[in-house]
Amino acid sequence: MKRLTALFMTALLILGLAACGSTGADQKGPEDKTGEESATEVRAGSGNTEIKVFIAASLSKVMEDLAAKYNETHPDVKITFNADSSGTLMTQIEEGFACDVFFSAAQKQMDELADKGFVVEGTRDNVVNNQLIVLTQKDSETEVTGLADLAKAKSIALADGSVPVGKYTRVALIALGILPETEDPSLITTIQVSDALGGVEISEQGNVSKVLNAVVEGSCEVGTTYYSDTYGFEDQVKVLETVSYDLTGNIIYPIAQINNEEADDEEKAAAKEFIDYITSDEAKAVFNSYYFDTNVE
């Protein structure tokens, strides 16, 4: 098989957690128990047509459900998911990883791919909106109530600026006057965020599932992630603040078909049909049940 396939299979073996220990430094930790780590997972479907779908990590659970429902009427299509931060997925696509569908957690990554000719014209659609939250363990006695007093935390799990949730956190902190105005908030480093918060210890994470896991396991006192990520963890985490869209702007997730030179006509058609299903009214009901907002334009 080609190198790209080998890379996909290798991703199955990669699991890890960066625990709080030093500002901006990744450290090895316990195995991720959220089930949303960067990985390639083959869903149901026994046919010869396989589509490779790159999804933001925050979509892992809902997309598992949607893939299963899709395969009830399309058993001939095998769906392979690659889940990670949108920035990482964008880079993989640019480097030549075989991808049929990209479902991003932000417009920026999709815009960049579209500008470079990777997106199939006419297939892009905005699917859901999400909301930034500050969360902690269910029984936590943290003094933090939200972003405004984040400096009270003993330790914070925070995605880096290349990850959409990390960028939105920085945007909100700028709006609150905690971070200085800048042309590109995603370039604000974790160390700069720590300094602005009075030197609080921050564990830099690579995607939302790692942020969630750091809080669930108690490695970090608080973290910032999306409201949808709390699905299934309601008895383990407590939402301290649901951040207003006035601070972050809308958090829109776009989907589009990607130009895949390795795909045959059947694979391309299957990719388009899968996107049609993800943007259907039936899929919207599923997204709503996983705490996503489908009232988007």
MIVEX-148780 format. One record per residue: residue in one letter; x, y, z of N, C-alpha, C in turn. Coordinates in pm, 1 decimal. Atoms other than C-alpha are relative to their C-alpha. Layout:
 resn     n.px     n.py     n.pz    ca.px    ca.py    ca.pz     c.px     c.py     c.pz
    A        X        Y        Z        X        Y        Z        X        Y        Z
...
***
This chain:
 resn     n.px     n.py     n.pz    ca.px    ca.py    ca.pz     c.px     c.py     c.pz
    M     85.5   -118.5      0.0      0.0      0.0      0.0     88.9    123.3      0.0
    K    -79.5   -121.6     11.3    109.6    354.6    -48.0     37.1     55.6    136.6
    R    -47.5    -59.2   -124.9    290.4    561.3    212.1   -113.8     63.9     78.7
    L    109.1    -67.7    -69.5    -26.9    754.6    290.2    -83.7    -97.2     81.0
    T     76.7     99.7    -73.4   -212.6    440.7    387.4     74.8    -45.7    122.9
    A    -81.2     41.5   -114.8     74.3    337.0    611.3     -5.8    103.8    110.6
    L      8.8   -105.5   -100.7     60.2    672.9    784.1   -133.6     -3.4     71.5
    F    132.0     10.2    -61.7   -312.1    627.7    841.2     -2.1   -111.3    103.8
    M      1.8    113.4    -91.5   -258.4    289.5   1004.0     87.3     26.7    121.3
    T    -87.9    -33.5   -112.2     27.0    419.7   1216.3    -71.2     86.3    101.9
    A     72.0    -89.6    -91.8   -207.5    682.2   1359.7    -82.7    -74.5    101.5
    L     77.8     80.4    -94.1   -407.1    404.3   1522.5     74.6    -25.7    129.7
    L    -80.8     35.2   -115.9   -118.9    344.0   1759.4     35.4    118.4     88.1
    I    -44.8   -119.4    -71.8    -78.4    703.0   1873.4   -105.2     45.5     99.4
    L     87.5    -51.1   -106.4   -238.3    794.4   2206.1     87.2     71.5    103.2
    G    -81.2    -63.8   -103.8   -120.5   1035.1   2472.7    -70.2    116.4     63.8
    L     54.6   -115.8    -71.4   -191.5   1310.6   2714.0    113.5     88.1     49.0
    A    -97.8    -94.7    -53.8      6.1   1623.1   2787.1    -53.9     52.2    131.8
    A     49.5    -37.3   -133.0    -39.6   1671.4   3159.7     63.3    129.9     44.7
    C    -55.0   -125.5    -51.9      8.3   1995.2   3351.8    129.0    -28.3     74.1
    G   -126.4     20.3    -68.7    365.4   2022.6   3461.7     88.4    120.4    -17.0
    S    -78.0   -120.8     23.3    533.6   2319.6   3297.7    -66.3     78.5   -110.0
    T     69.5    -86.7     92.8    407.1   2614.7   3100.8     44.7    -25.7   -142.3
    G    -26.1     15.2    142.3    376.8   2543.6   2730.2     72.4   -126.4    -36.2
    A    -76.1    120.5     32.1    549.5   2203.5   2752.3    -91.3   -120.2     -4.8
    D     75.7    124.5     10.4    399.6   1873.7   2634.8     72.4   -107.5     77.4
    Q    -56.7    109.6    -75.0    451.0   1580.6   2865.2    -82.8   -124.1    -21.4
    K     72.1    124.5     13.9    356.1   1215.4   2836.6    -82.6    -25.3    124.5
    G     88.2     26.1   -112.8     67.7   1107.3   3054.6    -79.6   -124.3    -23.5
    P     81.4    118.4     12.2   -201.9    845.0   3096.5    -66.5     -8.6   -135.9
    E     68.4     20.7    127.2   -379.8    698.7   2799.0   -128.4     81.0     -4.0
    D    120.5    -79.3     14.8   -658.8    918.7   2664.1   -122.4    -89.2      9.0
    K    119.7     80.4    -18.5   -994.1    783.0   2779.7   -122.5     63.6    -64.5
    T    114.7    -63.7     62.5  -1214.2   1022.1   2582.6    -36.4    -67.1   -131.3
    G     28.8     65.3    126.2  -1189.1    812.6   2267.5      4.5     94.4   -117.5
    E      2.1    -99.0    105.8  -1127.7   1125.2   2061.7    140.7     40.0    -44.0
    E   -136.1    -32.0     40.9   -753.8   1116.1   2006.2     14.1     -5.4   -151.5
    S    -31.9     10.9    140.5   -599.7   1159.2   1665.4     14.7   -146.5    -35.5
    A     -3.9    140.6     37.2   -664.4    824.8   1501.4    -78.6    -21.0   -127.4
    T     76.0     38.8    115.4   -793.5    654.0   1192.5    -89.4   -115.1     40.9
    E     93.1    101.9    -43.7  -1104.7    452.6   1257.8    -91.8    -35.9   -115.7
    V     85.7     44.4    108.3  -1292.5    243.9   1002.1   -137.6    -31.4     55.3
    R    136.0     21.2    -44.4  -1667.7    252.0   1046.5    -62.2   -117.3    -75.0
    A     72.7    109.3     63.6  -1931.1      1.2    937.1     -6.0     19.6   -150.4
    G      6.0     -5.5    145.2  -1968.0    -82.8    570.0     89.9   -106.3    -58.4
    S    -77.2    114.3     50.1  -1856.1   -385.6    376.7     32.6     10.4   -148.1
    G    -22.9    -13.1    142.9  -1836.7   -251.7     23.7    142.5     35.4    -35.1
    N   -134.5    -30.8     48.9  -1536.7   -171.5   -190.1     26.5    149.5     -6.8
    T    -17.1   -144.5      6.6  -1596.3    203.4   -184.2     32.1     54.9    137.8
    E    -44.0    -56.5   -126.9  -1403.7    374.1     95.1     21.5    149.1    -15.4
    I    -25.0   -143.4     -0.9  -1411.4    744.7    174.3     75.5     37.0    127.3
    K    -84.7    -42.4   -111.6  -1153.8    911.0    397.0    -44.7    139.3     42.9
    V     62.0   -121.4    -51.3  -1309.7   1178.0    616.6     84.5     55.7    113.8
    F    -80.5    -67.6   -101.5  -1091.8   1421.5    812.9    -92.1     88.8     82.9
    I     91.9    -73.5    -86.1  -1280.4   1561.0   1113.3     72.6     63.6    118.5
    A    -50.2    -62.1   -122.4  -1204.1   1805.0   1393.5    -28.8    -92.6    117.0
    A     11.8     94.0   -111.5  -1153.2   1613.3   1719.5   -131.0     15.9     75.6
    S    124.3    -24.2    -72.7  -1461.4   1775.7   1873.5   -121.7    -61.6    -67.5
    L    109.5     63.0     73.2  -1674.4   1598.7   1612.1      0.5   -151.7     11.9
    S    -20.6    144.4      0.9  -1555.9   1246.6   1693.2   -125.0    -79.0     38.4
    K    113.5     78.8    -48.6  -1855.4   1122.5   1892.0   -120.8     10.0    -91.5
    V    118.5    -15.9     83.0  -2130.9   1270.1   1681.6     19.3    -61.3   -137.3
    M    -23.8     57.0    132.1  -1966.1   1157.1   1359.0     -0.8   -152.9      3.4
    E     12.4    144.3    -14.9  -1940.9    799.6   1489.5   -146.3    -40.8    -12.8
    D    143.4     26.8      3.9  -2315.6    807.7   1540.3    -55.3     20.1   -140.7
    L     50.4    -31.1    133.3  -2384.8    969.0   1203.5     48.2   -100.9   -104.2
    A    -52.2     99.4     94.3  -2160.6    723.4   1018.8    -78.8   -130.2     10.0
    A     77.8    122.2    -20.3  -2348.9    431.8   1171.8   -138.5     13.0    -62.4
    K    132.5    -22.8     58.0  -2682.5    582.0   1068.9      8.2      3.7   -152.8
    Y    -18.4     -7.6    145.6  -2551.1    654.8    719.7     17.2   -139.3    -59.6
    N    -25.5    134.4     51.6  -2434.0    296.6    676.8   -123.8    -90.0      3.5
    E    124.4     76.2      1.4  -2784.5    169.9    752.8    -63.1     -0.6   -138.5
    T     53.9    -10.1    135.7  -2883.1    287.7    405.9    109.1     -2.6   -107.5
    H   -113.0      5.8     93.4  -2535.9    285.7    247.9    104.2   -100.5     51.0
    P    -93.4    100.3    -54.2  -2375.5    -42.2    363.3    119.2    -27.8    -90.4
    D   -108.9     24.5     95.6  -2155.6    -47.0     54.0    113.3    100.8     14.1
    V   -102.1   -103.9    -16.2  -1957.2    257.1    172.6     72.7    -17.9    132.3
    K    -84.2      7.5   -119.3  -1670.2    221.4    418.6     52.3    139.9     30.5
    I    -39.8   -135.4    -38.7  -1596.6    539.7    612.6    118.3     -7.2     95.3
    T   -119.8     -3.5    -82.4  -1249.8    601.0    752.8     18.2    141.5     53.0
    F    -15.6   -130.8    -61.7  -1216.6    886.3   1001.3    144.1     24.5     43.9
    N   -126.2    -46.8    -54.8   -901.3   1080.0   1079.1    -34.3    123.0     83.6
    A     43.2   -106.9    -90.3   -967.4   1298.5   1386.5    118.5     65.7     68.9
    D   -106.0    -76.3    -66.7   -737.3   1573.1   1513.7    -39.2    146.3     -3.9
    S     28.6   -142.5      9.7   -713.8   1949.8   1539.1    -11.1     38.8   -147.6
    S     20.8    -42.4    138.5   -826.4   2132.4   1225.3    130.2     45.6    -65.2
    G   -127.7    -44.3     53.9   -480.5   2285.1   1185.4     87.8   -115.8    -42.7
    T    -78.2    119.2     33.7   -311.2   1945.6   1190.4    -55.8    -66.9   -124.9
    L     63.2     63.9    115.7   -562.1   1803.6    942.2     26.5     80.5   -127.1
    M    -28.7    -84.5    115.0   -514.5   2100.4    709.6    142.0    -24.8    -50.8
    T   -139.7     24.7     37.9   -138.4   2043.6    712.8     14.2   -135.4    -67.5
    Q     -7.3    133.2     60.5   -184.6   1674.0    636.5    -53.2      1.5   -142.4
    I     56.3     -9.9    135.0   -404.2   1756.0    337.9     97.8     70.1    -92.6
    E    -97.2    -73.5     81.5   -149.1   2007.2    212.1    121.8    -85.4    -32.1
    E   -117.4     85.7     20.5    125.4   1744.8    249.9    -30.1   -121.3    -87.1
    G     32.6    107.3     93.5    -63.1   1499.1     29.4    -70.3   -119.8     58.0
    F     76.5    111.0    -56.0   -254.6   1275.9    268.8   -130.2    -15.5    -79.9
    A    122.7     26.8     75.3   -543.4   1110.6     84.1   -120.9     35.8     85.3
    C    116.8    -46.5    -74.2   -864.3   1284.1    194.6   -111.9     29.5    -98.7
    D    116.4    -25.2     85.4  -1213.1   1292.8     43.9    -88.6    110.8     54.5
    V     87.2    -98.2    -64.0  -1400.8   1508.4    297.0     73.4     61.5    118.5
    F    -58.4    -70.5   -113.8  -1278.0   1772.6    542.3   -111.7     70.3     74.5
    F    100.6    -62.1    -86.4  -1500.1   1880.1    834.5     76.4     73.4    108.8
    S    -86.0    -82.5    -84.6  -1324.9   2166.9   1011.9    -77.6     63.6    114.0
    A     60.2    -70.1   -113.0  -1390.8   2334.4   1346.5     12.2    151.0    -15.5
    A    -13.7   -144.5     22.2  -1314.6   2675.6   1196.1      6.7     28.1   -149.9
    Q     -1.5    -39.6    140.2  -1340.6   2867.0    871.1    142.3     19.5    -53.4
    K   -135.1    -36.2     43.0   -972.3   2962.2    863.9     66.8   -112.0    -78.9
    Q    -67.2    112.0     66.4   -839.6   2618.2    773.3    -66.2    -34.1   -134.0
    M     69.6     27.0    126.2  -1109.0   2563.5    510.8     29.4    108.3   -102.5
    D    -31.8   -110.7     90.5  -1041.5   2907.1    362.9    137.3    -19.2    -63.5
    E   -136.2     18.1     51.0   -670.8   2831.6    330.4      5.9   -112.3   -102.8
    L      0.7    111.0     95.3   -735.7   2499.4    159.8    -72.2     39.5   -128.5
    A     73.0    -45.3    118.3   -988.5   2661.0    -74.6     87.4     91.0    -85.6
    D    -87.8    -92.5     72.5   -739.9   2933.7   -168.2    108.4    -74.3    -77.1
    K   -106.5     78.2     64.3   -486.7   2663.3   -258.7    -54.7   -106.3    -95.0
    G     59.1     89.1     99.7   -731.7   2466.9   -474.5    -30.6   -141.0     46.4
    F     26.7    134.1    -50.3   -786.6   2168.3   -246.5   -149.8    -31.3     11.2
    V    142.9     19.5    -22.5  -1162.0   2221.1   -200.7    -75.0    -10.4   -133.4
    V     81.3     16.0    120.3  -1404.4   2094.5   -465.8   -105.8    109.0     -2.3
    E     90.6   -114.0     11.1  -1601.2   2394.9   -584.9   -146.7    -43.4      9.9
    G    142.1     26.7    -11.9  -1966.4   2400.4   -486.4    -39.0   -102.4    104.3
    T     31.0    104.1    -99.4  -1937.9   2139.6   -207.5      9.9     50.6    143.4
    R    -20.1    -52.5   -135.7  -1865.8   2365.0     89.8   -132.0     44.7     61.7
    D    121.8    -38.9    -70.4  -2136.8   2416.7    350.2     31.0     19.1    148.3
    N    -10.7    -19.3   -144.2  -2160.6   2551.9    705.2   -101.1    -91.8     68.6
    V     85.0    104.6    -56.0  -2299.9   2273.2    924.5    -50.9     34.3    139.4
    V     40.0    -25.1   -138.4  -2299.8   2363.7   1295.2     76.6    117.9     58.5
    N    -66.0   -101.3    -81.0  -2209.2   2632.1   1546.3     31.3    -64.5    135.4
    N    -35.9     55.0   -130.1  -2043.4   2561.1   1881.2     23.7    115.6     95.6
    Q    -20.8   -107.0    -97.2  -1968.6   2753.2   2198.8    115.9    -34.5     93.0
    L   -113.9     16.3    -88.5  -1651.4   2798.9   2401.2    -47.6     -6.8    145.4
    I     32.2      8.7   -142.5  -1670.1   2694.7   2767.1    127.6     -7.1     82.3
    V   -103.7     25.1    -99.2  -1452.1   2698.1   3075.6    -55.1   -109.6     90.1
    L     50.5    111.8    -79.4  -1480.7   2369.8   3263.7    102.6    -47.6    101.7
    T    -83.5     57.5   -104.2  -1344.1   2187.0   3566.1    -59.5   -134.8     38.8
    Q     56.2    126.0    -48.3  -1396.7   1854.0   3744.4   -129.7     26.2     76.1
    K    131.4    -13.4    -61.7  -1743.7   1792.8   3884.6      8.8     43.9    146.2
    D    -10.6    -29.6   -143.5  -1631.0   1807.3   4248.0    110.0    100.8     31.5
    S   -107.4    -97.6    -19.2  -1369.2   2079.8   4197.1    -42.2    113.9     92.0
    E     23.5   -116.1    -85.9  -1339.5   2358.5   4452.6     74.9    121.9    -52.6
    T    -72.1   -110.7     61.2  -1170.3   2594.5   4207.9    -66.0    133.8     29.7
    E     50.0   -135.6    -19.0  -1205.4   2967.1   4264.5    -36.3     65.4   -133.1
    V     27.0    -55.3    133.2  -1232.4   3023.1   3889.2   -149.3     -6.5    -30.3
    T    140.6     -2.7     41.8  -1575.7   3127.0   3763.3    -13.8     12.0   -151.2
    G      3.4    -14.0    145.7  -1483.3   3186.1   3398.6    127.3     62.4    -51.6
    L   -119.4    -57.2     61.7  -1240.5   3354.3   3163.6     50.0    123.2     74.0
    A    -39.1   -127.9    -61.4  -1242.5   3684.9   3353.0     93.2    -17.6    118.5
    D    -88.6     23.1   -115.6  -1077.2   3533.4   3661.7     79.5   -129.6    -15.4
    L    -76.3    121.6     30.7   -884.2   3253.8   3491.2    133.7     -2.9     73.8
    A   -128.9     -9.1    -69.2   -571.7   3377.0   3671.0     -3.5    -63.8    138.7
    K     11.6     63.6   -130.6   -706.2   3223.2   3991.9     29.8   -150.7     -5.2
    A    -23.0    144.6     14.7   -647.0   2872.8   3853.3    141.7    -38.0     40.3
    K   -133.7     52.3    -30.9   -358.4   2663.1   3979.2     64.9    -55.9   -126.2
    S    -50.9     54.1    126.1   -325.5   2501.4   3636.1   -111.9      0.9   -103.2
    I     96.9    -12.6    109.5   -495.2   2536.2   3297.5     40.4    -90.4   -115.6
    A    -20.1     73.2    124.7   -531.1   2300.7   3001.5    -47.5     90.4   -113.2
    L     31.1    -96.1    105.8   -520.1   2519.3   2690.0     56.4    -49.0   -133.0
    A    -47.4     37.2    133.0   -500.4   2429.3   2321.9     87.9    110.8    -56.9
    D    -86.8   -100.7     59.9   -229.4   2603.9   2123.0    -76.7     80.4   -104.1
    G     70.6    -92.8     87.1   -319.3   2885.3   1886.0    -36.4    -53.6   -136.3
    S     32.6     57.4    130.2   -321.7   2668.4   1574.1   -127.5    -82.4      4.2
    V    123.2     75.6    -20.3   -615.1   2473.8   1719.6   -114.1    100.6     14.0
    P    107.6    -99.1     -6.8   -947.9   2657.0   1666.5    -43.7     36.8    141.2
    V     44.4    -33.0   -135.2  -1053.3   2628.0   2032.8    104.8     83.6     73.1
    G   -105.8    -81.7    -58.2   -716.7   2772.0   2133.0     -3.6    142.3    -52.2
    K     11.1   -133.9     58.0   -760.7   3062.1   1894.9   -120.6     73.0     58.4
    Y    120.4    -65.4    -52.9  -1116.9   3131.6   2014.9     19.4     42.3    145.6
    T    -29.5    -38.6   -138.2   -993.8   3133.3   2374.8     80.7    128.4      2.7
    R    -83.3   -119.9      7.0   -732.0   3390.5   2284.1    -81.7    120.7    -46.1
    V     87.1   -108.1     47.1   -990.7   3599.3   2094.3    -84.5     54.0    115.3
    A     83.7    -41.5   -113.3  -1213.8   3603.4   2402.6     82.3     73.6    105.5
    L    -85.6    -67.0    -98.5   -923.6   3698.3   2631.4     41.0    138.6    -47.9
    I    -27.2   -132.9     56.0   -842.2   3986.9   2397.6   -121.2     90.5     22.4
    A    123.6    -77.4    -16.6  -1205.5   4100.8   2410.1    -19.2     43.9    144.9
    L     10.2    -33.1   -142.2  -1184.9   4097.7   2790.8    111.0     93.1     46.6
    G   -110.1    -88.2    -35.1   -868.0   4306.8   2784.4    112.9    -68.7     74.1
    I   -105.3     75.6    -69.3   -655.6   4029.7   2936.4    121.7    -17.6    -89.9
    L   -107.4      7.6     98.4   -450.2   3984.0   2619.8     -4.1    125.1    -87.8
    P     -2.6   -119.7     84.5   -338.7   4272.6   2394.5    -57.6    -27.3   -138.2
    E     50.9     10.8    136.8   -496.4   4338.2   2056.6    113.0    -43.1    -93.4
    T    -98.5     45.8     97.6   -319.5   4163.6   1771.1    -71.0    -38.3   -128.4
    E     60.8     30.3    129.5   -380.6   4103.5   1402.0    -38.9   -146.5    -11.0
    D     27.8    143.7      7.4   -366.1   3723.8   1438.5     10.3    -61.9    139.0
    P     -2.2     56.2   -135.4   -466.3   3588.7   1782.6     59.7   -140.1      7.6
    S    -52.3    136.3     -2.2   -360.0   3237.6   1683.4    150.4     -3.5     21.6
    L   -145.3     -5.7    -16.2      4.0   3353.1   1699.1     43.1     31.9    142.7
    I    -32.6    -25.2   -140.9    -17.0   3438.2   2069.0     41.9   -132.4     63.6
    T    -52.9    124.9    -54.1    196.5   3176.8   2241.6    -60.9    -32.5    136.1
    T     47.8     43.7   -131.4    101.1   2975.0   2547.1     73.3     74.3    111.2
    I    -77.7    -72.6    -99.9    380.2   3145.0   2741.0    -52.0    142.9     15.1
    Q     54.4   -135.6     -5.5    236.4   3487.1   2651.6   -134.0      2.1     74.4
    V    126.9      9.7    -72.4   -106.2   3375.2   2777.1     27.2    -15.2    149.1
    S    -36.0     21.0   -140.0     52.5   3252.9   3100.8     47.1    129.4     65.0
    D    -50.7   -127.1    -53.2    235.3   3583.3   3148.9   -114.2     98.6     24.7
    A    113.0    -91.7    -13.2    -87.7   3777.7   3092.9    -89.1    -36.4    118.8
    L     80.0     48.2   -112.6   -252.8   3564.8   3363.1     81.7     -5.6    128.9
    G    -80.4     -7.8   -121.0     22.5   3635.1   3614.6     90.6   -118.7     22.5
    G    -93.1    112.4    -10.9    237.9   3330.2   3541.0    -65.2   -132.0     36.2
    V     68.4    124.7    -31.5    -27.3   3062.4   3594.0     54.6   -114.7    -85.9
    E    -51.4    117.6     70.8     83.3   2711.3   3495.3    -98.8    -43.7   -107.4
    I     85.4     40.7    111.5    -53.4   2615.0   3153.1     61.0   -121.5    -69.6
    S    -40.5    116.9     77.8    -35.2   2276.4   2983.0    -55.9     15.3   -141.0
    E     41.6    -18.8    139.0    -43.5   2325.9   2607.0    -44.2   -133.1    -59.6
    Q     58.3    121.7     54.4   -265.2   2070.1   2432.9    -18.7     11.3   -151.0
    G      5.8      1.5    145.9   -291.3   1964.2   2068.8   -137.9     -5.4    -59.9
    N    137.9     -3.6     49.3   -669.2   1930.4   2038.4    -96.6     -0.5    118.1
    V     98.6    -14.5   -107.1   -992.7   1959.2   2235.3    -11.9   -124.7     86.6
    S     12.4    123.2    -77.6  -1000.3   1594.0   2340.4    108.9     -9.6    105.5
    K   -108.1      0.7    -98.3   -665.1   1636.1   2514.4    -27.1     99.8    112.3
    V     39.0    -95.9   -103.2   -791.7   1945.4   2696.0   -101.8    -64.9     93.5
    L    103.7     64.7    -79.3  -1099.9   1755.6   2811.3     58.1   -107.8     89.6
    N    -57.9    109.3    -76.5   -897.0   1456.3   2922.4     83.8     50.5    116.9
    A    -82.3    -57.1   -106.8   -658.0   1673.6   3124.8    -86.5     45.0    117.3
    V     91.0    -44.1   -106.2   -953.9   1814.5   3318.8    -69.9   -118.7     63.9
    V     70.8    118.0    -51.8  -1142.3   1484.3   3352.7     88.0    -79.1     96.5
    E    -90.6     79.3    -82.7   -836.5   1310.9   3497.9     62.1     81.9    114.2
    G    -50.8    -83.4   -108.8   -751.2   1604.8   3723.1    142.0     46.2    -18.0
    S   -136.1    -47.6     24.5   -416.8   1679.7   3562.3      6.1    152.0     -0.8
    C      9.7   -145.2     -0.5   -530.5   2039.8   3521.0   -130.0     40.5     69.2
    E    115.7    -44.8    -78.0   -771.0   2235.6   3740.6   -115.6     44.8    -88.6
    V    102.0    -49.1     92.1   -957.1   2405.2   3454.8     50.9    -12.6   -142.8
    G    -37.7      3.0    140.1   -958.3   2406.5   3076.3   -104.5     71.7    -83.3
    T     96.7    -59.4     92.4  -1124.4   2570.9   2777.4    -20.0    -95.0   -117.3
    T     33.3     88.1    110.9  -1302.5   2356.4   2523.0   -136.7     41.0    -52.8
    Y    131.2    -31.8     53.9  -1638.4   2340.5   2343.5   -110.7    -64.2     83.1
    Y    115.7     54.1    -71.9  -1981.0   2283.0   2494.8    -30.8   -142.4    -46.0
    S     31.1    133.0     52.1  -2031.9   1979.7   2267.6     91.3   -108.0     58.0
    D    -93.7     98.3    -53.9  -1727.4   1811.8   2423.2    -43.4    -55.0    135.1
    T     46.5     48.7   -130.5  -1913.4   1773.7   2752.6    -99.7   -114.4    -14.4
    Y     95.3    109.5     21.4  -2151.5   1521.2   2594.3     60.9   -132.3     47.9
    G    -48.5    127.2    -54.5  -2114.4   1192.6   2782.1     86.6     15.7    123.2
    F    -85.8    -25.9   -116.4  -1908.7   1358.4   3056.7    -70.7     88.2    103.2
    E     77.2    -88.5    -86.4  -2188.4   1540.6   3236.4     20.1    -31.5    148.7
    D    -18.6     37.9   -140.8  -2124.1   1344.5   3558.3    144.8     12.1     45.4
    Q   -141.7    -11.9    -34.1  -1748.6   1414.7   3547.3     51.8    142.5     -5.3
    V    -47.7   -137.4     13.2  -1716.4   1781.5   3455.5   -109.9     99.6     35.4
    K     91.3   -109.2    -33.5  -1875.0   2110.6   3556.4     35.2    119.5    -88.2
    V    -21.5   -117.7     83.7  -1917.5   2404.8   3319.4     -1.9    124.1     87.8
    L    -11.3   -121.9    -80.1  -1796.9   2721.2   3491.0    -54.3    121.0    -74.4
    E     51.0   -110.7     80.9  -1882.8   2954.8   3205.4    -24.0    -47.9   -142.4
    T     25.8     14.9    143.0  -2045.7   2929.4   2865.4     26.2    137.4    -60.7
    V    -48.6   -130.4     46.4  -1863.2   3206.6   2682.3    -90.6     55.6   -109.2
    S     89.6    -65.8     94.3  -2080.0   3452.9   2492.8     62.6     11.8   -138.1
    Y    -47.2    -21.0    137.3  -2055.3   3475.2   2115.8     50.2    142.6    -18.6
    D    -48.7   -138.4      7.2  -1998.1   3847.6   2178.2    151.0      6.2     20.7
    L   -144.0      3.6    -26.6  -1648.7   3752.1   2298.3     77.0    -81.2   -103.5
    T    -72.2     90.5     91.0  -1560.1   3476.8   2050.6    -39.5     16.6   -145.2
    G     57.6      7.9    132.7  -1775.2   3540.1   1746.8    -59.0   -138.6    -18.2
    N     55.6    132.6     27.7  -1958.1   3246.0   1589.9    111.0   -101.3    -21.3
    I    -98.2    108.0     15.4  -1773.0   2914.0   1597.4    -57.8   -100.0    -99.8
    I     64.2     75.2    106.7  -1882.0   2773.6   1263.6     88.9   -114.8    -49.4
    Y    -69.2    118.0     51.7  -1785.4   2424.8   1142.2    -39.5    -22.3   -146.5
    P     31.3     24.7    140.9  -1767.0   2402.7    759.9     44.6   -139.6    -45.0
    I    -36.8    128.2     59.2  -1756.0   2081.2    556.9     15.7     19.9   -150.5
    A    -17.6     -9.3    144.8  -1636.1   2032.1    199.0     67.7   -126.8    -52.1
    Q    -69.8    109.7     67.1  -1520.0   1770.1    -46.5    138.2     48.4    -41.2
    I   -138.7    -33.9     32.9  -1145.2   1764.7   -105.1     42.0    -70.1   -129.7
    N    -51.6     59.6    122.8   -977.8   1706.2   -439.2     99.6   -110.7     34.1
    N    -83.1    116.1    -29.3   -833.2   1355.5   -399.4     38.2    -66.9   -130.5
    E    -46.5     52.9    127.9   -623.9   1253.0   -698.4     -2.4   -152.7     -4.1
    E     -0.1    145.8     -3.9   -627.3    890.5   -579.9   -140.8    -58.7    -10.2
    A    137.7     48.5     -3.3  -1007.5    868.0   -572.7    -53.8    -28.4   -140.0
    D     67.6     27.7    125.8  -1205.3    700.8   -850.9   -137.2     66.1      2.1
    D    128.8    -67.8     11.2  -1548.4    817.4   -967.2    -97.0    -44.2    109.3
    E     90.1     50.0   -104.0  -1733.3    594.5   -717.3     33.2     62.7    135.5
    E    -41.2    -60.6   -126.6  -1531.1    730.9   -426.6    -39.0    146.7      5.6
    K     36.9   -141.1      4.8  -1589.5   1089.2   -535.2   -150.8     17.7     17.3
    A    145.7     -7.6    -12.3  -1963.5   1027.0   -569.8    -43.8    -30.8    142.7
    A     33.1     37.0   -137.3  -1975.9    861.5   -226.0     31.9    113.8     96.4
    A    -37.8   -113.0    -84.6  -1795.3   1157.3    -69.4   -105.5    110.0     -7.3
    K    103.6   -102.3     17.5  -2050.6   1399.5   -215.7   -129.9    -42.6     66.7
    E    123.3     49.4    -62.4  -2341.2   1180.5    -98.3      9.4      6.2    152.3
    F    -16.7     -4.7   -145.2  -2196.6   1163.8    252.9    -14.6    143.7     50.3
    I     15.1   -140.6    -37.1  -2171.6   1543.9    267.2   -147.9     39.4     -3.4
    D    143.2    -29.3      8.8  -2534.6   1565.4    152.2    -73.4    -51.9    123.2
    Y     64.7     55.6   -119.0  -2630.7   1341.4    443.6     34.6     82.4    124.0
    I    -43.7    -76.7   -116.7  -2427.7   1540.2    698.5    -71.8    134.7      7.2
    T     68.8   -129.4      3.2  -2609.3   1858.0    589.1   -152.4    -16.1     -6.4
    S    143.7     26.3      7.8  -2954.6   1693.1    592.7    -70.8     32.0    131.1
    D     79.9    -24.9   -120.7  -3239.1   1756.8    838.4     14.8   -115.1     99.0
    E    -18.9    115.7    -89.1  -3193.2   1404.0    977.0    128.7     14.8     80.8
    A   -127.6    -18.0    -69.1  -2829.8   1479.1   1060.8     -6.6    116.4     98.5
    K     12.5   -115.3    -90.7  -2922.7   1814.6   1216.4    -56.1    -41.7    134.8
    A     59.5     46.8   -125.3  -3136.8   1636.0   1474.0    103.8    -71.1     86.1
    V   -106.1     69.9    -72.8  -2836.8   1421.2   1569.6     98.7    100.7     57.2
    F    -91.9   -103.3    -49.3  -2606.5   1723.1   1595.9    -58.3     72.2    120.9
    N     64.6    -68.0   -112.5  -2857.3   1894.6   1823.1      6.8    -82.7    127.3
    S     -2.6     87.3   -117.8  -2861.7   1593.6   2055.3    138.9     -7.0     62.9
    Y   -137.3     -2.6    -50.5  -2483.2   1625.2   2091.8     43.9    141.9     37.8
    Y    -23.2   -136.4    -49.1  -2510.8   1992.3   2202.2     58.4     95.3   -103.2
    F    -39.3    -94.1    105.0  -2425.0   2149.2   1866.8   -120.6     85.5    -37.6
    D    104.1    -90.5     46.3  -2622.3   2445.3   1735.3     -4.6     -7.3   -152.7
    T     11.1     14.6    145.8  -2752.4   2383.3   1382.2    -68.0    119.9    -63.6
    N     62.0   -121.1     53.5  -2907.3   2727.9   1342.6    108.8     89.3    -60.0
    V   -107.5    -73.1     66.0  -2640.0   2848.4   1102.0    -40.2     30.1   -143.5
    E     25.8    -37.0    139.8  -2639.2   3014.8    761.3    108.8    -56.6    -88.9
***
